[in-house]
Amino acid sequence: MIRKTISFGALSFLLVSLSGCALAPPKIGNGTLNQPEPSAFDGAAQPGSVWRSDDGGQSFAPKTFVDEKRKLTKADVLSISFLQREADREKAEELRRTPDVYVGTVDDMIFKTDDGAEVWQPVNFPPEKVYSFIASRRSVDRMYATGVVGGRGKIFRTTDGGEVWTDVYSEPGTGTTIVTLAEHPTDVNILFAGTSTGTLVKSSDGGGTWKNIGTKVNGPITSIAFDAKRSGIAYLLSFNSTMYISRDTGETWSDWASIVQAEAKENPSVKPEPSTQVQGMISLIADPYIEGLLYAGTKTGLYKSINGGRNWQKMNIIESAERFPIRAVAVNPRNSKEIVFVAGRTFYKSVNSGETWSVSMLGVDREVSVLAYDPVYPDVLYLGLRKIK
C-alpha cells in the first residue's frame, strides 16, 4: 500500500443553474507574497509554471512561491485540478471557501495550495511521474490518480480522503503510461482510463475491476469527455488524429466516417446526412450544459460542433491566433456563452459564444498546456505552462 496524508482531485464541471450569480473570490493569502502589479508596457516574459487571474482573464500573474529556497518556475505542468472542501457549491460560496488546487507536473511531483496559490506545498506522492488525478463528484473521500512505478503505468485509488492509496490497475509492461482518467458525470462507479498506446479500459465498480473497450481506437488517448444531457454518449480524442464517439457508455466506439458508412448500408435508399471531420485535433472538451456541443482545438484554429462531432464549423477567432496550436480550451462552468482559449502567448475570451473576443497578452516563458476555471469562482482562472517538444 502507498500511504498519503492529504487528498487531491480534479476539476469537475459542476452541473448547476446558468442563472446563478457568482460571488467575488475571497481575499486570501499573504499579501507580501503577491507579485508586483505588471506594467501594461512591459512585454518581457516572466518565469512561472502556474499563473492565476482574479478578473476573468483580463490579467494574469505568476504564482510560484513554495518556500524561501524554492519557487515553482521550471516545472512542466500536466494538469491543474480542484478539490472542494465543501462538496456543495452554494455552501462553499456561503462560507467563502475556495477549492484546494493541485498541480501535477512531469518530473517535479505534485503541488497543493489552499490559499489561492499564494503558497504551494509539495506533495510527496511515490510514483515517479503523475499524469492524471480526479476526485469523485459524489464522494469527497474517493479519488484516483495515475502514475508510473518501476516503468509501468498504474492507477491508484483512495476511499478515505488520501490516507491510504491502493494500486487498482497496472499495465503489463514498461513504456506505456495512463494519460487520461475520467469519471462518468451521473454514475460515479463508471471510470474510463486511456493509455499512451491507445488502450482504453472501463471500470463499472469504482476501479475494482476493469475491461477493455477501445479495440477500434488508434493512437494516444489524450481527452475523454461526456455529453451534457445524454448519459450514454461519450467522446474521446486520439491525439492529433481522430475523435471517437460511443453511444453505449463506452462499450463500443466508432469515428463518424464509419458511422455514416454503416448508415448508408442499413438504409441504401436514404441519403445519409453528411459528416465533416476536423484534421489535427489536439484538444477536445464538451460543454457542461448543452447537448452535443463540443469544442476542438487544432493546429490551425478552434472548431465547434453542435451535433456531437458529426459536423464541425470553424469558429471566427482572431486570424493570427490560427498560426499557433490551441492546446488549452475551457468553457465557464456557469455560463456556456463564455469560452476561453490560449494561442501562442495570448489569452482569448468570448462572452457571446465566439462572436467577438477580448485579448490579453501573457508574459509567459513557455507554452500554455492547461487552462482551468475555479469551479466555485469562475472569475478565477489558472494557467499551467509546459515546454512542448
Secondary structure, DSSP 8 states (H G I E B T S, - for coil): -EE-SS-----------TT---------S-GGGS-----TT-------SEEEESSTTS--EE--EEETTEESSS--EEEEEEE-SSSSHHHHHHTT---EEEEEESSS-EEEESSTTSS-EEE--SSSEEEEEEE-SS-TT-EEEEEEETTEEEEEEESSTTSEEEEEEE-SSTT--EEEEEE-SS-TT-EEEEETTS-EEEESSTTSS-EE--TT--S-EEEEEE-SS-TT-EEEEETTTEEEEESSTTSS-B-HHHHHHHHHHH-TTS--------SSEEEEEE-SSSTT-EEEEESS-EEEESSTTSS-EE----GGGGGS---EEEEETTEEEEEEEEETTEEEEESSTTSS-EEEE---SSEEEEEEE-SS-TT-EEEEEE---
